[in-house]
Structure formats: C-alpha cells, structure tokens
Amino acid sequence: MARIKDVAAHAGVSVATVSRVLNDNPSVTEETRTRVYAAMRELSYVPNAVARSLRTEATKTLGLIIGDIANPFFAELARAVEDAARAAGYTVIIGNADERAEEQDHYVRTLLEQRVDGLLICPTAEVTPLVEEVARAGGPLVFLDRTLPGVHVPSVRADGTDAIRALVAHLRQLGHRRIAFISGPARLSTGRERTGAFLAAMAEHGLEVHPEYVQAGDFRSGSGRTLTARLLDLPEPPQVIFAGDNLMTLGALDEIRARGLRIPGDVALASFDDVPWFPHVNPAITAISQPAAELGKRGVRVILDRLGGRPAESVSLPAVLVVRQSCGEGRDVS
C-alpha cells in the first residue's frame, strides 16, 4: 500500500506539502494541489483517515453530509435520516457542504476521524480524490439524492422523469406553448437529469424549445430571481416559468412579485420540489413533489444493510406532480 512519502516523491513535493493538501490548508497553490491529487490517484493512496475508519469498532454513529441546509428539501431529508437512524439505535452527525467540494471533503475527513460507522452523502458536483478513495476502500458509503460519474456506490434518489412529463402535458392541456425552464447546474446529476427530462417531454408533446427559454441556475434563490428577470425581459417572454428546485422558485416568485405581475395572469409558475408553504401562496403553486422523507428512511436502510454485510441495492423513487392554481388551472390561457 502506498504511503504518504510515496505520494510526495511521485508529486515532487515534500511530505509536509502532501499533509497540507490532505488538511485543506489554504496556503497550497491549486497547481500543487492538483499534482498531489493526481499522485494519490495514480498510486491508489488511501489517506490515513480512510484507512483508520475501516479498522475501527462500531460507534453506533452515522455521518450525513447534505448539499445545502438552507434548502427545505435537504432539511426534510436530514430529519428523516435522523429519525430512522435513531429508531435503529444510531446517532447522526450532520455536516453542511454548502454545495462546495472542499467543504464536503472537510466533513468527510472529520467524520472519518470521528470513526462514524457509515457515511451518507449528497455529493457535490466534483468527484474528489477523497470520496473516490472512500468508495474504493469499500467503506459503508451511500449517496443520497445525487450520484457521481465513475463512483460506484449504492444511491437512493428520486426520479422526476414521469412527473416532468406529466407537468408538460398538463401545461400543454392548459394551452401553454411558450414554456421556460430554469435548470440546475449541469455539473450536478440532478441538474442534468431534470433538464434532459424537460427537453424530452417538450419534444414528446410537440412543443418547441426556444434556446433562450432554457437557463442554467445553481439551485439557489438568487439565480432563480436573476434568470426570471432575464426571461421576462425577452421580446417574447414565456407563458410559464418552470424552476428546477424550490429555492429557485422562490427567487422567481420574488422577481415576478417585484414587477407587479400577476400569477398566472401575466406569467405562470411551476416548481420542481414542493415545500409546505407552497399550498398557502396565493395562488397555490403547482409543483413536483419529491419523497424526501422516504428517501431519508431508505438511505438509512441501505447503509444499515451495508454495515450488516447484506446486499445493498440502489433505490429510485418516483416524484409526483401536485396540481394547484399557479399555472392557470381552471381558466383558458390560449
């Protein structure tokens, strides 16, 4: 097994520099960091935290790393993980990656040092050497909500394909033709999947997709508001804005209200992701609901299967369309 001094020699740096890279020291240049990570991959180096975590006795704790604690979807997911783990006699330690790979790896390293029995991660877009090493080392690891290309671990996620198809059919039946989509980032599996499902559904229903009607956001409310403004400023603005998650929907709603526009009279609004307050907005927002609580429960079940030496299979649960009043339901919009 490669040692830290082997990585240092291969990368042409000191052992101290490799140590600084492993501990996210900000003094290391990006070029050096990249060279050290490449050496780790080429030598199949397993960081000490990973190696030690594979030798520890059970602590009855699980680590959970979520993408963004401000997102209601992740808050509900975390609550479900905690409840299911507690029922099985486990304590959950939670870290918020804030959609940043370096924060994710900080928590991965910290949780492994704390000797958690297993890790549940909502991965950021970047495939980092540390996550690759944890997966390669065979430790109990499960991905929630998202997947990473080339990293083969069980995942528990929602499939929104049928729900997006149902939403587009619903909008077409209401008479809408100019439908815009504020997607998530293409670097995230959820962003790619939702965009692909939207484009396929539009083609299936014979609806033209104007390139300017598909805008890439970042699953944050600020991008939802900025991109909604861009869409509304087009010479021919869309009839419907479909936002790719609940926070971007909130940003879209802020921009529409700030302009004094009526929903759905001036522009309709739909969301991927439902939240408890959507039914109480006037008009109530039509949304695609993900089974966040069930995802959390299933995630714990899968990680416990891995810990128990049982086969652990990936799980895909369907999202569903919840029809309300924000798209012109009950009125002719043609």
C-alpha positions as CSV (number, residue, x, y, z in Angstrom):
1,M,0.0,0.0,0.0
2,A,1.3,3.4,-1.0
3,R,2.5,5.7,1.9
4,I,2.4,9.5,2.2
5,K,6.1,9.7,1.4
6,D,5.5,7.8,-1.9
7,V,2.8,10.4,-2.8
8,A,5.2,13.2,-2.0
9,A,8.0,11.7,-4.2
10,H,5.6,11.0,-7.0
11,A,4.3,14.5,-7.0
12,G,7.7,16.1,-6.5
13,V,6.8,17.8,-3.2
14,S,7.5,17.4,0.5
15,V,5.6,15.1,2.9
16,A,4.6,18.3,4.7
17,T,3.0,19.6,1.5
18,V,1.0,16.4,1.0
19,S,-0.1,16.7,4.6
20,R,-1.2,20.3,4.0
21,V,-3.2,19.2,0.9
22,L,-5.0,16.5,2.9
23,N,-5.9,19.0,5.6
24,D,-7.2,21.6,3.1
25,N,-4.5,24.2,4.1
26,P,-5.2,27.3,2.1
27,S,-1.5,28.1,1.6
28,V,-1.2,25.3,-1.0
29,T,-1.5,26.5,-4.6
30,E,-4.1,25.0,-6.9
31,E,-1.4,23.6,-9.2
32,T,0.3,21.8,-6.4
33,R,-3.0,20.5,-5.0
34,T,-3.9,19.1,-8.4
35,R,-0.5,17.4,-8.7
36,V,-0.8,15.8,-5.3
37,Y,-4.3,14.6,-6.0
38,A,-3.1,13.1,-9.3
39,A,-0.3,11.3,-7.5
40,M,-2.8,9.9,-4.9
41,R,-5.0,8.5,-7.7
42,E,-2.1,7.0,-9.7
43,L,-0.7,5.3,-6.6
44,S,-4.1,4.3,-5.2
45,Y,-3.1,6.1,-2.0
46,V,-5.6,5.6,0.9
47,P,-5.5,8.6,3.3
48,N,-5.0,7.7,7.0
49,A,-8.4,8.8,7.9
50,V,-10.0,6.4,5.4
51,A,-7.7,3.5,6.5
52,R,-8.3,4.1,10.2
53,S,-12.0,4.3,9.7
54,L,-12.0,0.8,8.1
55,R,-10.3,-0.7,11.2
56,T,-12.4,0.9,13.9
57,E,-15.0,-0.9,16.1
58,A,-18.6,0.1,15.8
59,T,-19.5,3.5,17.3
60,K,-23.2,3.5,16.5
61,T,-22.9,6.8,14.7
62,L,-23.6,7.7,11.1
63,G,-22.3,10.7,9.2
64,L,-24.7,12.7,6.9
65,I,-23.3,15.4,4.5
66,I,-26.0,17.4,2.8
67,G,-25.8,19.9,-0.1
68,D,-27.4,23.0,1.4
69,I,-29.0,23.2,4.8
70,A,-31.0,26.3,3.7
71,N,-32.9,24.2,1.2
72,P,-36.1,22.8,2.7
73,F,-35.7,19.5,0.7
74,F,-32.4,18.8,2.5
75,A,-33.8,19.8,5.8
76,E,-36.6,17.3,5.5
77,L,-34.2,14.6,4.2
78,A,-31.9,15.2,7.2
79,R,-34.8,14.9,9.6
80,A,-35.9,11.6,8.1
81,V,-32.4,10.2,8.3
82,E,-32.1,11.2,11.9
83,D,-35.5,9.7,12.8
84,A,-34.7,6.4,11.0
85,A,-31.2,6.2,12.5
86,R,-32.4,6.9,16.0
87,A,-35.0,4.1,15.7
88,A,-32.2,1.7,14.8
89,G,-30.1,2.8,17.7
90,Y,-27.8,5.2,15.8
91,T,-26.8,8.8,16.3
92,V,-26.4,11.0,13.2
93,I,-23.7,13.7,12.9
94,I,-24.6,16.2,10.1
95,G,-22.4,18.4,8.0
96,N,-23.5,21.1,5.5
97,A,-21.3,21.1,2.4
98,D,-22.9,24.3,1.1
99,E,-22.5,22.9,-2.4
100,R,-18.7,23.2,-2.2
101,A,-16.4,20.2,-2.8
102,E,-13.8,21.5,-0.3
103,E,-16.5,21.7,2.5
104,Q,-17.7,18.2,1.6
105,D,-14.2,16.8,1.9
106,H,-13.7,18.6,5.2
107,Y,-16.7,16.9,6.6
108,V,-15.8,13.5,5.1
109,R,-12.4,13.7,6.7
110,T,-13.7,14.9,10.0
111,L,-16.4,12.3,10.2
112,L,-14.0,9.5,9.4
113,E,-11.7,10.8,12.1
114,Q,-14.7,10.6,14.5
115,R,-15.0,6.9,13.5
116,V,-18.5,7.0,12.2
117,D,-19.8,3.6,11.2
118,G,-21.1,4.8,7.8
119,L,-21.4,7.8,5.6
120,L,-24.5,9.1,3.7
121,I,-23.5,11.9,1.3
122,C,-25.5,14.2,-1.0
123,P,-22.4,14.7,-3.2
124,T,-21.3,18.0,-4.7
125,A,-20.6,18.1,-8.4
126,E,-16.9,17.5,-8.2
127,V,-15.5,13.9,-7.9
128,T,-12.8,14.5,-5.3
129,P,-10.0,12.0,-4.6
130,L,-11.1,11.6,-1.0
131,V,-14.6,10.5,-1.9
132,E,-13.1,8.2,-4.6
133,E,-10.8,6.7,-2.0
134,V,-13.6,6.1,0.5
135,A,-15.6,4.4,-2.2
136,R,-12.6,2.3,-3.5
137,A,-11.7,1.3,0.1
138,G,-15.1,-0.3,0.4
139,G,-16.3,1.5,3.5
140,P,-20.0,1.8,4.1
141,L,-21.0,4.7,1.9
142,V,-24.3,5.7,0.3
143,F,-25.2,8.6,-2.0
144,L,-28.5,10.4,-1.4
145,D,-30.4,12.4,-4.0
146,R,-27.4,12.6,-6.4
147,T,-24.8,10.3,-8.0
148,L,-21.2,10.9,-9.2
149,P,-19.9,9.6,-12.5
150,G,-17.4,6.7,-12.1
151,V,-18.0,6.3,-8.4
152,H,-19.8,3.1,-7.9
153,V,-21.7,3.1,-4.6
154,P,-25.4,2.5,-3.8
155,S,-27.6,5.5,-4.2
156,V,-31.0,6.5,-3.0
157,R,-32.6,9.1,-5.3
158,A,-35.9,10.4,-6.7
159,D,-36.7,10.0,-10.4
160,G,-38.6,13.0,-11.7
161,T,-38.9,11.9,-15.3
162,D,-42.5,10.9,-15.3
163,A,-43.6,13.8,-13.1
164,I,-41.9,16.3,-15.5
165,R,-43.6,14.6,-18.4
166,A,-46.9,14.9,-16.6
167,L,-46.3,18.6,-15.9
168,V,-45.5,19.4,-19.5
169,A,-48.6,17.5,-20.6
170,H,-50.6,19.5,-18.0
171,L,-49.3,22.8,-19.2
172,R,-50.0,21.9,-22.9
173,Q,-53.5,20.9,-22.0
174,L,-54.0,24.3,-20.3
175,G,-53.0,26.0,-23.6
176,H,-49.4,27.0,-22.8
177,R,-46.9,26.8,-25.6
178,R,-44.0,29.1,-24.5
179,I,-42.5,27.2,-21.5
180,A,-39.2,28.2,-20.0
181,F,-37.1,26.1,-17.7
182,I,-34.6,27.3,-15.1
183,S,-32.4,24.3,-14.7
184,G,-30.0,23.3,-12.0
185,P,-26.2,23.2,-12.8
186,A,-25.2,20.7,-15.5
187,R,-22.3,19.6,-13.3
188,L,-24.8,18.0,-10.8
189,S,-26.6,14.8,-11.7
190,T,-30.0,16.2,-10.6
191,G,-29.4,19.3,-12.9
192,R,-28.6,17.1,-15.9
193,E,-31.5,14.7,-15.3
194,R,-34.2,17.3,-14.9
195,T,-33.0,19.2,-18.0
196,G,-33.0,16.1,-20.0
197,A,-36.4,15.1,-18.8
198,F,-37.8,18.5,-19.6
199,L,-36.4,18.6,-23.1
200,A,-37.6,15.1,-23.8
201,A,-41.1,15.9,-22.5
202,M,-41.3,19.0,-24.7
203,A,-40.3,17.0,-27.8
204,E,-42.8,14.3,-26.9
205,H,-45.6,16.8,-26.8
206,G,-44.6,18.6,-29.9
207,L,-43.6,21.8,-28.1
208,E,-40.8,23.9,-29.4
209,V,-37.9,24.7,-27.0
210,H,-36.5,28.1,-27.6
211,P,-32.8,28.1,-26.6
212,E,-33.3,31.4,-24.7
213,Y,-36.0,29.7,-22.6
214,V,-33.6,27.2,-21.0
215,Q,-31.5,29.0,-18.4
216,A,-29.0,27.3,-16.1
217,G,-29.2,28.3,-12.4
218,D,-27.4,27.0,-9.3
219,F,-30.3,25.7,-7.1
220,R,-30.1,29.0,-5.1
221,S,-32.8,31.6,-4.9
222,G,-30.6,34.4,-6.3
223,S,-30.1,32.6,-9.6
224,G,-33.8,32.0,-9.8
225,R,-34.6,35.7,-9.5
226,T,-31.8,36.8,-11.9
227,L,-32.8,34.3,-14.6
228,T,-36.5,35.0,-14.2
229,A,-35.7,38.7,-14.8
230,R,-33.8,37.7,-17.9
231,L,-36.7,35.6,-19.2
232,L,-39.3,38.3,-18.5
233,D,-37.1,40.9,-20.4
234,L,-37.2,38.8,-23.6
235,P,-39.0,40.4,-26.6
236,E,-41.4,37.4,-26.3
237,P,-41.4,36.3,-22.7
238,P,-42.5,32.8,-21.8
239,Q,-46.0,32.0,-20.7
240,V,-44.7,29.6,-18.0
241,I,-41.6,29.6,-15.9
242,F,-40.7,26.1,-14.6
243,A,-38.0,26.4,-11.9
244,G,-35.8,23.4,-11.2
245,D,-35.9,23.5,-7.4
246,N,-37.8,25.2,-4.6
247,L,-35.2,27.9,-3.9
248,M,-35.1,29.0,-7.5
249,T,-38.9,29.0,-7.5
250,L,-38.7,31.4,-4.5
251,G,-36.4,33.6,-6.4
252,A,-38.7,33.5,-9.4
253,L,-41.6,34.4,-7.3
254,D,-39.7,37.4,-5.8
255,E,-39.0,38.8,-9.2
256,I,-42.5,38.3,-10.5
257,R,-44.0,40.0,-7.5
258,A,-41.4,42.8,-7.6
259,R,-42.6,43.7,-11.1
260,G,-46.2,43.7,-10.0
261,L,-47.1,40.9,-12.4
262,R,-50.0,38.5,-11.7
263,I,-49.6,34.7,-11.4
264,P,-50.9,33.1,-13.6
265,G,-52.5,36.0,-15.4
266,D,-49.2,37.5,-16.6
267,V,-46.9,34.6,-16.2
268,A,-47.5,31.1,-14.8
269,L,-45.1,29.5,-12.4
270,A,-44.3,25.8,-11.5
271,S,-41.7,24.2,-9.3
272,F,-39.6,21.1,-9.2
273,D,-39.7,20.4,-5.4
274,D,-42.6,21.0,-3.2
275,V,-42.5,22.7,0.2
276,P,-45.1,23.0,2.9
277,W,-45.8,26.7,2.2
278,F,-46.5,26.3,-1.5
279,P,-50.2,25.5,-0.9
280,H,-50.5,28.7,1.1
281,V,-49.2,31.1,-1.5
282,N,-51.9,32.9,-3.5
283,P,-52.2,31.3,-5.9
284,A,-51.0,28.0,-4.6
285,I,-48.0,26.8,-6.6
286,T,-48.2,23.7,-8.8
287,A,-45.1,21.6,-8.0
288,I,-43.4,18.3,-8.5
289,S,-43.0,16.7,-5.1
290,Q,-40.1,14.5,-4.2
291,P,-40.5,11.8,-1.4
292,A,-37.8,13.4,0.8
293,A,-38.8,11.6,4.0
294,E,-38.9,8.3,2.3
295,L,-35.5,8.9,0.6
296,G,-34.1,9.5,4.1
297,K,-35.6,6.3,5.5
298,R,-34.4,4.2,2.6
299,G,-31.0,5.7,2.8
300,V,-30.6,4.6,6.4
301,R,-31.9,1.2,5.4
302,V,-29.3,0.8,2.7
303,I,-26.4,2.0,4.9
304,L,-27.5,-0.5,7.6
305,D,-27.6,-3.3,5.0
306,R,-24.0,-2.4,4.1
307,L,-23.0,-2.4,7.8
308,G,-24.7,-5.7,8.3
309,G,-22.9,-7.3,5.4
310,R,-26.2,-7.7,3.4
311,P,-26.6,-6.8,-0.3
312,A,-27.2,-3.1,-0.7
313,E,-29.0,-2.1,-3.8
314,S,-29.6,1.4,-5.2
315,V,-33.1,2.8,-4.8
316,S,-35.1,5.1,-7.2
317,L,-38.4,6.5,-6.0
318,P,-40.8,8.4,-8.3
319,A,-41.6,12.1,-7.8
320,V,-45.2,13.1,-8.4
321,L,-47.0,16.2,-9.9
322,V,-49.1,18.2,-7.4
323,V,-51.6,20.3,-9.4
324,R,-52.6,23.6,-7.8
325,Q,-53.5,27.0,-9.2
326,S,-50.3,28.8,-10.4
327,C,-50.4,27.7,-14.0
328,G,-53.9,28.8,-14.9
329,E,-55.8,25.8,-13.8
330,G,-59.5,26.3,-14.3
331,R,-59.1,29.0,-16.9
332,D,-58.4,29.3,-20.6
333,V,-54.9,30.6,-21.3
334,S,-54.8,30.1,-25.0
